[in-house]
Amino acid sequence: MQDASAREPARWGEGLRFAFGTLSVLRVRVERWDRPTAGRAMTAAPVVGLTLGALAAGAGALVAWRAGGPLGAVTAVGVLAALTRGLHLDGLADVADGLGSGKPAEDALRIMKQSDIGPFGVLTLVLVLLAQIAALAGRFDASPAGGALAVLASATAARCALGWGCLRPVPAARPGGLGAMVAGTVPPAAAVAATAGSALLLAALGLLDGSSVLRLPLAVAVGLGCSWLLLRRCVRRFDGITGDVLGAMAETAATGTLVTLALMG
């Protein structure tokens, strides 16, 4: 019989498979589907961000090197959307429709669950994608490597936001769905550790590129702050989180990170 210390790496392996299986198109076998595993998955989500971000960053940098920053930016954003099946973008649009409806929580949640996208969702998607592409175009124009780091930072910030959205005090807005599975599963210390580890890695990568050690971590912190504000608004408005809220938090963190890097120059 395995003791707890021997079993712990296997548990985190199960959580990592859960994370890749739910947050990406990469084909992995999810062996456990329960709340403890979901908590480990949301804690390990930055690993997914680093992986998908590296793939998108490489594609964007290659296109930027050959065809210029704007096309490189479009490529990076498109690759990230493809690698997630547009999951987070769909959540962002649904949350925008729910918040924009002005209806009580139950009606707003029903609007968010519908398959179509309303005017608030369309407008939000257009503005967010334009902001991401414009911010990345400037980074890729300045340096393909700098643009690649911006993509990596934004993808990592997006997945760090998932852990903060699933903190133990945060309730689920409704009993079913991914939101109910992951809500309240992440201890605050785990979210802090995952974010700090991601920030340290990005700081080291920033040094290799010759930029400030604080540049990328600061941009990630601002992006996470933006997603936290959205979380507070959604919890007050919907009485908790859903999978759509987590997707909206991810896109908000990514956009906040990219816009901050653009403003830093």
C-alpha positions, 0 to 999 in steps of 0.5 A: 500500500502506497504511503501519502508521500509516494502517492503525491506525485501521481496525484499531481500527474492526474491533475496535470492531465486534467488541466491539459484535457480541459484547457487545451486540444492536446490529446491526453487521457483524463483518468480522474474527474473529481474535485480534488483532482480539479483543484490540482489541475487549476493550480497547475494550469500555468504549466498549460499556459507555458506550453500553449504560449510557447507554441503560439510564441514560436509561430508568431515569432516566425511569421513576424520575422518573415512577414512583419509584426502585425501578421505575427500578432494575428498568428500568435492570437489565432494559434492560442485560440485554436489550441484552446478551441476558443474556450476562453473567448467563448466564455468572455462573450457569454459573460459580457452578454450576462453582465450587459443584460442587466437581468437578475442572476438567474436570468443572466446565467440562462443568457450565458448558457445559450449557444448564441452570442449577443451584441455585448458579446460580439462587441467585447470579443472584437475589442479584446482581440483588437487590443491583443493584436495591436499590443502584440504587433508593437512587440513583434515589430520591435523584436520577434523575441520580445513579441514571443515573450509577450505571448508567453507572459500573456498565456501564462497570466491567463492560466494563473487567473484560473487558480485565483478564480477557483479559490476556496472562498469563491462559490459556484453560481450553479450546481452543474458544469465545469464551474461547479467542479472547480469552484472553491478547490484551490487553497490560497497558498497554492495560487500564490505559489503557482503565480510566484513560480510563473513570475520567477520563470518569466523574470529569468526569461526576460533577463535572457532577452536583455530586458528588466527583471521586473518587466514581465512579472509586473505586466502579469501582476497587472493582468491578474489584477484586472481579472480579479476585478472581473471576478469580484464583479461576477461573484456579486452579479451571479452569486458565484463563478461558472466555467464562462467566468473563468474563461473571461478571467483568462482573456482579461488577464491576457489582455491586461498583460499585453496592454501593460507591456505595450504601455511600458514601451 
